[in-house]
Amino acid sequence: MTAPDREVLTWDTFGVASRELAGQVAASGYRPDIILAIARGGLFTAGALGYALDVKNLHLANVVYYTGVDERLPLPVMLPPVPNMVDLSGARVLVADDVADTGATLKLIRDFCAGQVAEVRCAVLYEKARSTVRCEFVWRRTERWIEFPWSAQPPVTQRSDPR
């Protein structure tokens, strides 16, 4: 993949993007009780949104889907520990992720929350047109592969198991 085929997000731009995304949430009047991060990429977005929106109740859903650049499993898989619905029940939940690419991961989490929470909305840094989930809050739309600062370099060590 050549450089023009990539959208590059730097740490500095991530700071701007996350504040602008939080601004969209605040301007909409939506006041989440909980931010549910989709790990791993959504951890950074969720943390930044938590600070900007003054939401201290952050939860985590570990989902494996992508295995490489534009390579993924047939379906996303939620890894343990799975969020406890008792903790989310009746709450206004903001699901945070780095990108809505195919939308499969966001759909998995939305379906997981369906009927259990008061309301669920999604906030992502990037959304692609092919995403089956249309997020309520999107910083930027692109069709390119996104190079995030947290995954731009290879791991320091390789693990043999996905956990």
VODREN-89467 format. One line per field, with one value per residue (C-alpha): chain; y, x, z; residue in one letter; residue number from 1. Coordinates in steps of 0.5 Angstrom, whole numbers, padded with zeros to 4 digits, always signed. Example, Ala and Ser with C-alpha at 12.3 -4.5 7.8 and 13.67 -1.06 7.14 Angstrom:
BEGIN
chain c(A | A)
c2 c(-0009 | -0002)
c1 c(+0025 | +0027)
c3 c(+0016 | +0014)
res c(a | s)
n c(1 | 2)
//
This chain:
BEGIN
chain c(A | A | A | A | A | A | A | A | A | A | A | A | A | A | A | A | A | A | A | A | A | A | A | A | A | A | A | A | A | A | A | A | A | A | A | A | A | A | A | A | A | A | A | A | A | A | A | A | A | A | A | A | A | A | A | A | A | A | A | A | A | A | A | A | A | A | A | A | A | A | A | A | A | A | A | A | A | A | A | A | A | A | A | A | A | A | A | A | A | A | A | A | A | A | A | A | A | A | A | A | A | A | A | A | A | A | A | A | A | A | A | A | A | A | A | A | A | A | A | A | A | A | A | A | A | A | A | A | A | A | A | A | A | A | A | A | A | A | A | A | A | A | A | A | A | A | A | A | A | A | A | A | A | A | A | A | A | A | A | A | A | A | A)
c2 c(+0000 | +0007 | +0013 | +0016 | +0010 | +0012 | +0017 | +0019 | +0021 | +0024 | +0024 | +0032 | +0031 | +0026 | +0031 | +0036 | +0030 | +0028 | +0035 | +0036 | +0029 | +0031 | +0038 | +0034 | +0030 | +0036 | +0040 | +0035 | +0035 | +0027 | +0026 | +0019 | +0016 | +0011 | +0011 | +0004 | +0003 | -0002 | -0005 | -0004 | +0002 | +0005 | +0006 | +0012 | +0015 | +0013 | +0016 | +0022 | +0023 | +0021 | +0027 | +0032 | +0030 | +0029 | +0022 | +0018 | +0011 | +0008 | +0000 | -0004 | -0009 | -0013 | -0015 | -0018 | -0017 | -0014 | -0019 | -0014 | -0009 | -0010 | -0017 | -0020 | -0026 | -0028 | -0024 | -0020 | -0024 | -0021 | -0024 | -0024 | -0021 | -0019 | -0013 | -0014 | -0012 | -0010 | -0005 | -0002 | -0003 | +0003 | +0007 | +0012 | +0009 | +0012 | +0007 | +0009 | +0006 | +0009 | +0007 | +0005 | +0001 | -0005 | -0003 | -0011 | -0009 | -0003 | -0008 | -0013 | -0008 | -0005 | -0011 | -0013 | -0007 | -0007 | -0008 | -0007 | +0000 | +0006 | +0009 | +0007 | +0012 | +0011 | +0016 | +0014 | +0018 | +0016 | +0013 | +0009 | +0009 | +0002 | +0001 | -0002 | +0002 | +0010 | +0013 | +0019 | +0022 | +0022 | +0027 | +0025 | +0021 | +0017 | +0011 | +0010 | +0006 | +0009 | +0009 | +0011 | +0013 | +0007 | +0002 | +0005 | +0001 | -0006 | -0009 | -0009 | -0017 | -0022 | -0026 | -0033 | -0033 | -0027 | -0025)
c1 c(+0000 | +0003 | +0003 | -0003 | -0007 | -0006 | -0010 | -0004 | -0007 | -0001 | -0001 | -0002 | -0008 | -0011 | -0011 | -0015 | -0020 | -0022 | -0023 | -0027 | -0031 | -0033 | -0035 | -0040 | -0043 | -0043 | -0047 | -0052 | -0054 | -0053 | -0050 | -0047 | -0047 | -0042 | -0037 | -0036 | -0029 | -0028 | -0021 | -0016 | -0016 | -0022 | -0019 | -0015 | -0022 | -0025 | -0020 | -0020 | -0028 | -0028 | -0024 | -0027 | -0034 | -0033 | -0035 | -0031 | -0035 | -0031 | -0032 | -0028 | -0030 | -0025 | -0026 | -0022 | -0023 | -0017 | -0011 | -0007 | -0008 | -0015 | -0015 | -0020 | -0023 | -0030 | -0034 | -0031 | -0031 | -0031 | -0026 | -0027 | -0028 | -0035 | -0038 | -0043 | -0050 | -0051 | -0046 | -0049 | -0057 | -0061 | -0055 | -0054 | -0048 | -0043 | -0039 | -0032 | -0028 | -0022 | -0026 | -0032 | -0030 | -0034 | -0039 | -0038 | -0035 | -0040 | -0046 | -0043 | -0043 | -0049 | -0053 | -0050 | -0053 | -0060 | -0065 | -0061 | -0059 | -0063 | -0060 | -0053 | -0050 | -0043 | -0037 | -0031 | -0025 | -0026 | -0032 | -0032 | -0038 | -0038 | -0040 | -0046 | -0047 | -0048 | -0045 | -0048 | -0041 | -0036 | -0029 | -0028 | -0030 | -0025 | -0024 | -0017 | -0013 | -0012 | -0005 | -0006 | +0000 | -0002 | -0001 | +0004 | +0010 | +0010 | +0010 | +0016 | +0015 | +0010 | +0005 | +0003 | -0004 | -0009 | -0010)
c3 c(+0000 | -0002 | +0002 | -0001 | +0000 | +0008 | +0012 | +0018 | +0024 | +0029 | +0036 | +0036 | +0031 | +0035 | +0041 | +0036 | +0033 | +0040 | +0043 | +0037 | +0037 | +0044 | +0042 | +0037 | +0043 | +0048 | +0043 | +0041 | +0048 | +0049 | +0056 | +0057 | +0064 | +0061 | +0056 | +0053 | +0049 | +0044 | +0045 | +0043 | +0038 | +0042 | +0049 | +0046 | +0044 | +0050 | +0055 | +0051 | +0051 | +0058 | +0060 | +0055 | +0057 | +0065 | +0064 | +0070 | +0068 | +0063 | +0061 | +0056 | +0051 | +0048 | +0041 | +0036 | +0028 | +0025 | +0024 | +0019 | +0014 | +0011 | +0014 | +0019 | +0022 | +0018 | +0024 | +0030 | +0037 | +0044 | +0049 | +0056 | +0061 | +0057 | +0060 | +0066 | +0064 | +0071 | +0070 | +0064 | +0065 | +0064 | +0063 | +0057 | +0054 | +0049 | +0045 | +0043 | +0037 | +0033 | +0026 | +0023 | +0018 | +0016 | +0022 | +0024 | +0031 | +0033 | +0031 | +0035 | +0041 | +0039 | +0039 | +0046 | +0049 | +0046 | +0050 | +0056 | +0056 | +0056 | +0050 | +0046 | +0041 | +0038 | +0037 | +0032 | +0030 | +0023 | +0019 | +0012 | +0007 | +0007 | +0015 | +0016 | +0023 | +0022 | +0028 | +0031 | +0032 | +0027 | +0027 | +0020 | +0014 | +0009 | +0005 | +0006 | +0011 | +0017 | +0020 | +0028 | +0032 | +0037 | +0032 | +0027 | +0029 | +0030 | +0037 | +0041 | +0042 | +0038 | +0042 | +0040 | +0043 | +0042 | +0049)
res c(m | t | a | p | d | r | e | v | l | t | w | d | t | f | g | v | a | s | r | e | l | a | g | q | v | a | a | s | g | y | r | p | d | i | i | l | a | i | a | r | g | g | l | f | t | a | g | a | l | g | y | a | l | d | v | k | n | l | h | l | a | n | v | v | y | y | t | g | v | d | e | r | l | p | l | p | v | m | l | p | p | v | p | n | m | v | d | l | s | g | a | r | v | l | v | a | d | d | v | a | d | t | g | a | t | l | k | l | i | r | d | f | c | a | g | q | v | a | e | v | r | c | a | v | l | y | e | k | a | r | s | t | v | r | c | e | f | v | w | r | r | t | e | r | w | i | e | f | p | w | s | a | q | p | p | v | t | q | r | s | d | p | r)
n c(1 | 2 | 3 | 4 | 5 | 6 | 7 | 8 | 9 | 10 | 11 | 12 | 13 | 14 | 15 | 16 | 17 | 18 | 19 | 20 | 21 | 22 | 23 | 24 | 25 | 26 | 27 | 28 | 29 | 30 | 31 | 32 | 33 | 34 | 35 | 36 | 37 | 38 | 39 | 40 | 41 | 42 | 43 | 44 | 45 | 46 | 47 | 48 | 49 | 50 | 51 | 52 | 53 | 54 | 55 | 56 | 57 | 58 | 59 | 60 | 61 | 62 | 63 | 64 | 65 | 66 | 67 | 68 | 69 | 70 | 71 | 72 | 73 | 74 | 75 | 76 | 77 | 78 | 79 | 80 | 81 | 82 | 83 | 84 | 85 | 86 | 87 | 88 | 89 | 90 | 91 | 92 | 93 | 94 | 95 | 96 | 97 | 98 | 99 | 100 | 101 | 102 | 103 | 104 | 105 | 106 | 107 | 108 | 109 | 110 | 111 | 112 | 113 | 114 | 115 | 116 | 117 | 118 | 119 | 120 | 121 | 122 | 123 | 124 | 125 | 126 | 127 | 128 | 129 | 130 | 131 | 132 | 133 | 134 | 135 | 136 | 137 | 138 | 139 | 140 | 141 | 142 | 143 | 144 | 145 | 146 | 147 | 148 | 149 | 150 | 151 | 152 | 153 | 154 | 155 | 156 | 157 | 158 | 159 | 160 | 161 | 162 | 163)
//
